[in-house]
Amino acid sequence: MTTTQVIEVVAAAALFALGVWQYRRRSAEDPNHGSQGAVILFVIAALIAMHGLGLFQYRPSALERAAAAQ
């Protein structure tokens, strides 16, 4: 993993922790539900973690590599 990827994974973990903290904090108006902002933080953290782990990198298939070699 590169330094940038490690930073992305750490940032994703921090955003996830912040989302958990925000979701657990209950508001006075509606104590039965969490925050929508926390759910948005979870989605952003998941996307950053996937990018940091290299899951969005393009990897051509064997057929595509064979076609490009011709």
C-alpha positions, 0 to 999 in steps of 0.5 A: 500500500502506498502512503496515500492509500494508508491515509485514505483508509485512516481517514475512512476509519476516522469518518466512520468513528465520527459517524458512530459518535454522531449516530449515537448522540440523540437529539431532544426532538426525536430520541428514538432515531439517529442522525441522517448526517451520520448515515451520510458519513458512513457512505462517504467512509465506505467509498473512501475505504474502497478507494484506499484499498484499491477496489476501484482500480481498472484491471483488464481481463485476460480477453481484453489483454489479448485483444490489446496485444494484437 
